[in-house]
Amino acid sequence: MERDKTDGNGTSTVESDSSREEERTGTGVERRRSERDQSPPQLGSRILVTWFELTVVGITGSLLGTTVGGPVGFLIYLATSLLTVGVIFYNVNQLIKGWVQLTGERP
């Protein structure tokens, strides 16, 4: 669909909706170029961060569980296990989110 567009000087030009759509979204070449410029999620650094977080959670949980002992120490052990699973799920989620953003797919 074409529309008349008038600038400040009173000059009228015809503008189609397709050209306006290209201005908003950019051309396919520009989108592909911006996708190439994005770096993929860094698997190595995410593994290192996960390992560090698991080490901190494990050492803290074991120190607290050993210090307290008894039934409360067992509950601390269970909480440490739950936190360990949470750390793994969080970091895997971050990797998946990075890959989805890179490919531009929407769930």
DSSP file with accessible surface (Angstrom, degrees, kcal/mol):
  #  RESIDUE AA STRUCTURE BP1 BP2  ACC     N-H-->O    O-->H-N    N-H-->O    O-->H-N    TCO  KAPPA ALPHA  PHI   PSI    X-CA   Y-CA   Z-CA
    1    1 A M              0   0  160      0, 0.0    16,-2.0     0, 0.0     2,-0.3   0.000 360.0 360.0 360.0 136.0    0.0    0.0    0.0
    2    2 A E  E     -A   16   0A 142     14,-0.2     2,-0.3    15,-0.1    14,-0.2  -0.759 360.0-169.2-104.3 148.4    1.4    3.4   -0.9
    3    3 A R  E     -A   15   0A 116     12,-2.7    12,-3.2    -2,-0.3     2,-0.4  -0.978  24.1-118.8-134.7 146.4    1.0    6.6    1.1
    4    4 A D  E     -A   14   0A 123     -2,-0.3     2,-0.4    10,-0.2    10,-0.2  -0.673  28.9-164.9 -82.4 135.5    1.7   10.2    0.3
    5    5 A K  E     -A   13   0A 112      8,-3.7     8,-3.1    -2,-0.4     2,-0.5  -0.988   2.4-161.1-124.2 128.6    4.3   11.7    2.6
    6    6 A T  E     -A   12   0A  93     -2,-0.4     6,-0.2     6,-0.2     2,-0.1  -0.933   6.8-154.5-112.8 129.2    4.8   15.5    2.9
    7    7 A D    >   -     0   0   80      4,-2.1     3,-1.7    -2,-0.5     0, 0.0  -0.241  41.7 -83.8 -89.0-174.3    8.0   17.0    4.3
    8    8 A G  T 3  S+     0   0   85      1,-0.3    -1,-0.1     2,-0.1    -2,-0.0   0.751 125.6  57.3 -64.3 -23.9    8.4   20.4    5.9
    9    9 A N  T 3  S-     0   0  147      2,-0.1    -1,-0.3     1,-0.0     3,-0.1   0.444 118.2-105.7 -88.5  -0.5    8.8   22.2    2.6
   10   10 A G  S <  S+     0   0   55     -3,-1.7     2,-0.4     1,-0.3    -2,-0.1   0.549  72.3 144.9  89.5   5.0    5.5   21.0    1.3
   11   11 A T        -     0   0   75      1,-0.0    -4,-2.1     2,-0.0     2,-0.4  -0.657  39.1-146.4 -80.1 131.4    7.1   18.5   -1.1
   12   12 A S  E     +A    6   0A  68     -2,-0.4     2,-0.3    -6,-0.2    -6,-0.2  -0.829  19.2 178.1-103.1 134.1    5.0   15.3   -1.5
   13   13 A T  E     -A    5   0A  75     -8,-3.1    -8,-3.7    -2,-0.4     2,-0.5  -0.936  27.3-122.7-129.3 156.3    6.6   11.9   -2.0
   14   14 A V  E     -A    4   0A  90     -2,-0.3     2,-0.4   -10,-0.2   -10,-0.2  -0.861  28.6-175.1-101.6 130.7    5.0    8.5   -2.3
   15   15 A E  E     -A    3   0A  32    -12,-3.2   -12,-2.7    -2,-0.5     2,-0.2  -0.987  13.8-143.1-128.6 132.2    6.2    5.9    0.2
   16   16 A S  E  >  -A    2   0A  34     -2,-0.4     4,-1.5   -14,-0.2     3,-0.3  -0.590  21.3-121.9 -92.6 157.5    5.2    2.2    0.2
   17   17 A D  H  > S+     0   0   48    -16,-2.0     4,-2.2     1,-0.2     5,-0.2   0.822 110.5  61.3 -65.6 -29.7    4.6    0.2    3.3
   18   18 A S  H  > S+     0   0   78      1,-0.2     4,-2.0     2,-0.2    -1,-0.2   0.897 103.3  48.8 -66.8 -37.1    7.2   -2.3    2.3
   19   19 A S  H  > S+     0   0   37     -3,-0.3     4,-1.7     2,-0.2    -1,-0.2   0.883 110.9  50.6 -70.0 -34.2   10.0    0.3    2.3
   20   20 A R  H  X S+     0   0   81     -4,-1.5     4,-1.7     2,-0.2    -2,-0.2   0.885 108.6  52.5 -67.6 -36.5    8.8    1.4    5.8
   21   21 A E  H  X S+     0   0   88     -4,-2.2     4,-2.6     1,-0.2     5,-0.4   0.910 107.7  51.3 -65.3 -40.1    8.9   -2.2    6.9
   22   22 A E  H  X S+     0   0  115     -4,-2.0     4,-2.5     1,-0.2    -1,-0.2   0.879 107.3  53.7 -64.3 -36.8   12.5   -2.5    5.7
   23   23 A E  H  < S+     0   0  138     -4,-1.7    -1,-0.2     1,-0.2    -2,-0.2   0.892 113.1  43.3 -64.6 -38.2   13.5    0.7    7.6
   24   24 A R  H  < S+     0   0  171     -4,-1.7    -2,-0.2     1,-0.1    -1,-0.2   0.913 127.8  26.1 -73.7 -43.8   12.1   -0.8   10.8
   25   25 A T  H  < S-     0   0   66     -4,-2.6    -3,-0.2    -5,-0.1    -2,-0.2   0.694 100.6-132.7 -97.0 -20.1   13.5   -4.3   10.6
   26   26 A G     <  -     0   0   12     -4,-2.5    -1,-0.1    -5,-0.4    -3,-0.1  -0.048  37.0 -61.8  83.3 163.4   16.6   -3.8    8.4
   27   27 A T     >  -     0   0   57      1,-0.1     4,-2.0    -4,-0.1     5,-0.2  -0.377  46.3-109.1 -79.8 165.0   17.4   -5.9    5.4
   28   28 A G  H  > S+     0   0   27      1,-0.2     4,-2.5     2,-0.2     5,-0.2   0.862 118.7  56.7 -61.7 -33.7   18.1   -9.6    5.6
   29   29 A V  H  > S+     0   0   69      1,-0.2     4,-2.4     2,-0.2    -1,-0.2   0.932 106.7  48.7 -65.0 -42.4   21.8   -9.0    4.9
   30   30 A E  H  > S+     0   0  106      1,-0.2     4,-2.3     2,-0.2    -1,-0.2   0.902 111.4  50.1 -64.8 -38.9   22.1   -6.7    7.9
   31   31 A R  H  X S+     0   0  125     -4,-2.0     4,-1.9     2,-0.2    -2,-0.2   0.926 111.5  47.7 -65.8 -42.2   20.4   -9.2   10.2
   32   32 A R  H  X S+     0   0  147     -4,-2.5     4,-2.0     1,-0.2    -2,-0.2   0.903 111.2  51.5 -64.8 -38.4   22.7  -12.0    9.1
   33   33 A R  H  X S+     0   0  126     -4,-2.4     4,-1.7     1,-0.2    -1,-0.2   0.922 109.6  49.1 -64.5 -41.2   25.7   -9.8    9.6
   34   34 A S  H  X S+     0   0   60     -4,-2.3     4,-0.9     1,-0.2    -1,-0.2   0.857 109.0  53.7 -68.7 -31.4   24.6   -8.9   13.1
   35   35 A E  H  < S+     0   0   91     -4,-1.9     3,-0.4     1,-0.2    -1,-0.2   0.892 108.3  49.4 -67.9 -37.5   24.0  -12.6   13.9
   36   36 A R  H  < S+     0   0  179     -4,-2.0    -1,-0.2     1,-0.2    -2,-0.2   0.843 105.4  58.2 -68.5 -31.8   27.6  -13.3   12.7
   37   37 A D  H  < S+     0   0  125     -4,-1.7    -1,-0.2    -5,-0.2     2,-0.2   0.769  89.0  89.1 -70.3 -23.9   28.9  -10.5   14.9
   38   38 A Q  S  < S-     0   0   97     -4,-0.9    -3,-0.0    -3,-0.4    64,-0.0  -0.528  78.6-132.3 -74.1 138.8   27.4  -12.2   18.0
   39   39 A S        -     0   0   85     -2,-0.2     3,-0.1     1,-0.1    -2,-0.1  -0.675  22.8-109.9 -90.3 146.8   29.7  -14.6   19.7
   40   40 A P        -     0   0   60      0, 0.0    -1,-0.1     0, 0.0    59,-0.1  -0.288  50.2 -77.2 -68.3 159.6   28.3  -18.0   20.7
   41   41 A P        -     0   0   29      0, 0.0     2,-1.2     0, 0.0    54,-0.1  -0.317  49.8-115.3 -57.1 138.8   27.9  -18.8   24.4
   42   42 A Q     >  -     0   0  112      1,-0.2     4,-2.0    -3,-0.1     5,-0.2  -0.668  33.6-178.2 -84.1  97.9   31.2  -19.6   26.0
   43   43 A L  H  > S+     0   0  101     -2,-1.2     4,-2.5     1,-0.2     5,-0.2   0.916  79.1  53.3 -63.9 -43.7   31.0  -23.2   27.0
   44   44 A G  H  > S+     0   0   52      1,-0.2     4,-2.2     2,-0.2    -1,-0.2   0.923 111.2  44.3 -60.8 -45.2   34.4  -23.3   28.6
   45   45 A S  H  > S+     0   0   69      2,-0.2     4,-2.6     1,-0.2    -1,-0.2   0.883 112.3  52.7 -69.8 -34.6   33.9  -20.3   30.9
   46   46 A R  H  X S+     0   0   60     -4,-2.0     4,-2.5     2,-0.2    -2,-0.2   0.900 109.2  50.0 -67.3 -36.7   30.4  -21.5   31.9
   47   47 A I  H  X S+     0   0  102     -4,-2.5     4,-2.7     2,-0.2    -2,-0.2   0.928 111.3  49.2 -64.3 -42.9   31.9  -24.9   32.8
   48   48 A L  H  X S+     0   0  113     -4,-2.2     4,-2.4     2,-0.2    -2,-0.2   0.929 112.0  47.6 -63.5 -43.4   34.6  -23.1   34.9
   49   49 A V  H  X S+     0   0   59     -4,-2.6     4,-2.8     2,-0.2     5,-0.2   0.919 112.6  49.8 -63.8 -42.7   32.0  -21.0   36.7
   50   50 A T  H  X S+     0   0   24     -4,-2.5     4,-2.7     1,-0.2     5,-0.2   0.930 110.5  49.7 -61.9 -44.8   29.8  -24.0   37.4
   51   51 A W  H  X S+     0   0  159     -4,-2.7     4,-2.2     1,-0.2    -1,-0.2   0.924 112.1  48.2 -60.5 -44.3   32.8  -25.9   38.8
   52   52 A F  H  X S+     0   0  128     -4,-2.4     4,-2.4     2,-0.2    -2,-0.2   0.933 112.4  48.1 -62.6 -45.9   33.7  -23.0   41.0
   53   53 A E  H  X S+     0   0   60     -4,-2.8     4,-2.6     1,-0.2     5,-0.2   0.910 112.0  49.4 -63.2 -41.1   30.1  -22.6   42.3
   54   54 A L  H  X S+     0   0   47     -4,-2.7     4,-2.7    -5,-0.2    -1,-0.2   0.888 110.3  51.5 -65.4 -36.9   29.8  -26.3   43.0
   55   55 A T  H  X S+     0   0   48     -4,-2.2     4,-2.7    -5,-0.2     5,-0.3   0.937 111.6  46.2 -64.2 -45.3   33.1  -26.3   44.9
   56   56 A V  H  X S+     0   0   65     -4,-2.4     4,-2.4     2,-0.2     5,-0.3   0.938 115.0  46.4 -63.5 -45.6   32.0  -23.4   47.0
   57   57 A V  H  X S+     0   0   28     -4,-2.6     4,-2.6     1,-0.2     5,-0.2   0.934 114.8  47.9 -63.4 -43.9   28.5  -24.9   47.7
   58   58 A G  H  X S+     0   0   30     -4,-2.7     4,-2.5    -5,-0.2     5,-0.2   0.930 114.3  44.0 -64.7 -46.4   30.1  -28.3   48.5
   59   59 A I  H  X S+     0   0   91     -4,-2.7     4,-2.6    -5,-0.2     5,-0.2   0.931 115.6  48.0 -66.7 -43.9   32.8  -27.1   50.9
   60   60 A T  H  X S+     0   0   71     -4,-2.4     4,-2.5    -5,-0.3     5,-0.2   0.934 113.9  47.1 -62.3 -45.3   30.4  -24.7   52.7
   61   61 A G  H  X S+     0   0    7     -4,-2.6     4,-2.8    -5,-0.3     5,-0.2   0.901 112.9  48.3 -64.2 -40.2   27.8  -27.4   53.1
   62   62 A S  H  X S+     0   0   63     -4,-2.5     4,-2.4    -5,-0.2     5,-0.2   0.907 112.3  48.6 -69.2 -38.9   30.3  -30.0   54.3
   63   63 A L  H  X S+     0   0  110     -4,-2.6     4,-2.2    -5,-0.2    -2,-0.2   0.934 116.0  43.3 -64.4 -45.1   31.8  -27.6   56.8
   64   64 A L  H  X S+     0   0   91     -4,-2.5     4,-2.5    -5,-0.2     5,-0.4   0.922 115.2  49.0 -66.2 -43.9   28.4  -26.6   58.2
   65   65 A G  H  X S+     0   0   14     -4,-2.8     4,-2.2    -5,-0.2    -2,-0.2   0.898 114.5  44.8 -63.6 -39.7   27.1  -30.2   58.2
   66   66 A T  H  < S+     0   0  118     -4,-2.4    -1,-0.2    -5,-0.2    -2,-0.2   0.899 114.1  49.4 -70.8 -39.9   30.2  -31.5   60.0
   67   67 A T  H  < S+     0   0  117     -4,-2.2    -2,-0.2    -5,-0.2    -1,-0.2   0.928 120.4  34.4 -65.6 -45.3   30.2  -28.6   62.5
   68   68 A V  H  < S+     0   0   76     -4,-2.5    -2,-0.2    -5,-0.2    -3,-0.2   0.946  91.0 174.0 -77.5 -50.4   26.6  -28.9   63.5
   69   69 A G     X  +     0   0   29     -4,-2.2     4,-1.5    -5,-0.4     3,-0.5   0.058  33.0  61.9  68.9 177.4   26.2  -32.7   63.2
   70   70 A G  H  > S-     0   0   59      1,-0.2     4,-1.6     2,-0.2    -1,-0.2  -0.185 115.7 -27.9  68.0-156.6   23.2  -34.8   64.1
   71   71 A P  H  > S+     0   0  109      0, 0.0     4,-2.0     0, 0.0    -1,-0.2   0.853 140.0  54.9 -64.0 -34.1   19.8  -34.4   62.4
   72   72 A V  H  > S+     0   0   80     -3,-0.5     4,-2.2     1,-0.2    -2,-0.2   0.905 105.5  53.4 -67.0 -37.6   20.5  -30.7   61.6
   73   73 A G  H  X S+     0   0    8     -4,-1.5     4,-2.2     1,-0.2    -1,-0.2   0.881 106.8  52.4 -62.9 -36.7   23.7  -31.7   59.8
   74   74 A F  H  X S+     0   0  122     -4,-1.6     4,-2.4     2,-0.2    -1,-0.2   0.905 108.1  50.6 -65.9 -39.4   21.7  -34.2   57.7
   75   75 A L  H  X S+     0   0  111     -4,-2.0     4,-2.5     2,-0.2    -2,-0.2   0.884 109.1  51.4 -65.0 -36.6   19.3  -31.4   56.8
   76   76 A I  H  X S+     0   0   35     -4,-2.2     4,-2.6     2,-0.2    -2,-0.2   0.907 108.0  52.7 -65.4 -38.7   22.3  -29.2   55.8
   77   77 A Y  H  X S+     0   0  141     -4,-2.2     4,-2.2     2,-0.2    -2,-0.2   0.932 110.4  47.2 -60.7 -44.8   23.5  -32.1   53.7
   78   78 A L  H  X S+     0   0   80     -4,-2.4     4,-2.3     1,-0.2    -2,-0.2   0.907 111.8  50.2 -64.4 -40.6   20.1  -32.3   51.9
   79   79 A A  H  X S+     0   0   49     -4,-2.5     4,-2.7     2,-0.2    -1,-0.2   0.893 109.1  52.4 -64.4 -37.9   20.1  -28.6   51.4
   80   80 A T  H  X S+     0   0   21     -4,-2.6     4,-2.2     2,-0.2    -2,-0.2   0.912 109.1  49.6 -64.1 -41.0   23.6  -28.8   49.9
   81   81 A S  H  X S+     0   0   47     -4,-2.2     4,-2.0     2,-0.2    -2,-0.2   0.914 111.4  49.0 -63.3 -42.1   22.5  -31.5   47.5
   82   82 A L  H  X S+     0   0  132     -4,-2.3     4,-2.3     1,-0.2    -2,-0.2   0.915 111.0  49.6 -64.5 -42.6   19.5  -29.3   46.5
   83   83 A L  H  X S+     0   0  105     -4,-2.7     4,-2.5     2,-0.2    -1,-0.2   0.877 107.4  55.7 -63.4 -36.4   21.7  -26.3   45.9
   84   84 A T  H  X S+     0   0   41     -4,-2.2     4,-2.1     2,-0.2    -2,-0.2   0.935 109.1  45.9 -61.9 -45.7   24.1  -28.4   43.8
   85   85 A V  H  X S+     0   0   71     -4,-2.0     4,-2.8     1,-0.2     5,-0.2   0.913 111.9  52.9 -63.8 -39.7   21.2  -29.4   41.5
   86   86 A G  H  X S+     0   0   37     -4,-2.3     4,-2.5     1,-0.2    -2,-0.2   0.895 107.4  51.0 -62.0 -40.6   20.1  -25.8   41.4
   87   87 A V  H  X S+     0   0   23     -4,-2.5     4,-2.2     2,-0.2     5,-0.2   0.930 112.1  46.7 -63.3 -43.9   23.6  -24.6   40.4
   88   88 A I  H  X S+     0   0   71     -4,-2.1     4,-2.4     1,-0.2     5,-0.2   0.947 113.6  47.6 -64.9 -47.1   23.7  -27.1   37.6
   89   89 A F  H  X S+     0   0  145     -4,-2.8     4,-2.4     1,-0.2    -1,-0.2   0.908 111.5  51.3 -60.9 -41.3   20.2  -26.3   36.3
   90   90 A Y  H  X S+     0   0  122     -4,-2.5     4,-2.1    -5,-0.2    -1,-0.2   0.940 112.2  45.0 -62.1 -45.8   20.9  -22.6   36.4
   91   91 A N  H  X S+     0   0    3     -4,-2.2     4,-1.8     2,-0.2    -2,-0.2   0.886 113.0  49.5 -70.9 -35.8   24.1  -22.8   34.4
   92   92 A V  H  X S+     0   0   72     -4,-2.4     4,-2.5    -5,-0.2     5,-0.2   0.920 110.1  53.0 -65.9 -40.5   22.6  -25.2   31.8
   93   93 A N  H  X S+     0   0   83     -4,-2.4     4,-2.7    -5,-0.2    -2,-0.2   0.900 106.7  52.1 -60.5 -41.1   19.7  -22.8   31.5
   94   94 A Q  H  X S+     0   0   44     -4,-2.1     4,-2.1     2,-0.2    -1,-0.2   0.898 109.9  48.8 -63.7 -39.5   22.1  -19.9   30.8
   95   95 A L  H  X S+     0   0   30     -4,-1.8     4,-2.2     2,-0.2    -2,-0.2   0.930 112.9  46.7 -65.0 -45.2   23.8  -21.9   28.1
   96   96 A I  H  X S+     0   0   95     -4,-2.5     4,-2.6     1,-0.2     5,-0.2   0.925 111.1  52.1 -64.0 -42.2   20.5  -22.8   26.4
   97   97 A K  H  X S+     0   0   91     -4,-2.7     4,-2.4    -5,-0.2    -1,-0.2   0.912 109.0  50.9 -60.6 -40.5   19.3  -19.2   26.7
   98   98 A G  H  X S+     0   0   20     -4,-2.1     4,-1.9     1,-0.2    -1,-0.2   0.912 111.3  47.1 -63.7 -41.5   22.5  -18.0   25.0
   99   99 A W  H  X S+     0   0  124     -4,-2.2     4,-2.1     2,-0.2    -2,-0.2   0.900 111.8  50.4 -67.9 -39.3   22.1  -20.4   22.1
  100  100 A V  H  X>S+     0   0   52     -4,-2.6     4,-1.6     1,-0.2     5,-0.9   0.923 111.1  48.6 -66.1 -41.7   18.5  -19.6   21.6
  101  101 A Q  H  <5S+     0   0  133     -4,-2.4    -1,-0.2    -5,-0.2    -2,-0.2   0.884 110.4  52.5 -64.4 -36.0   19.3  -15.9   21.5
  102  102 A L  H  <5S+     0   0   34     -4,-1.9    -2,-0.2     1,-0.2    -1,-0.2   0.911 113.1  42.2 -66.9 -41.4   22.1  -16.5   19.0
  103  103 A T  H  <5S-     0   0   70     -4,-2.1    -1,-0.2    -5,-0.1    -2,-0.2   0.688 104.0-131.4 -80.8 -17.9   19.8  -18.4   16.6
  104  104 A G  T  <5 +     0   0   49     -4,-1.6     2,-0.2     1,-0.3    -3,-0.2   0.613  54.2 146.8  80.5  11.1   17.0  -16.0   17.1
  105  105 A E      < -     0   0  135     -5,-0.9    -1,-0.3     1,-0.0    -2,-0.1  -0.541  37.6-147.0 -81.4 148.1   14.4  -18.7   17.7
  106  106 A R              0   0  229     -2,-0.2    -5,-0.0    -5,-0.0    -1,-0.0  -0.943 360.0 360.0-114.5 134.2   11.5  -18.0   20.0
  107  107 A P              0   0  168      0, 0.0    -1,-0.0     0, 0.0     0, 0.0  -0.220 360.0 360.0 -69.5 360.0   10.0  -20.8   22.1
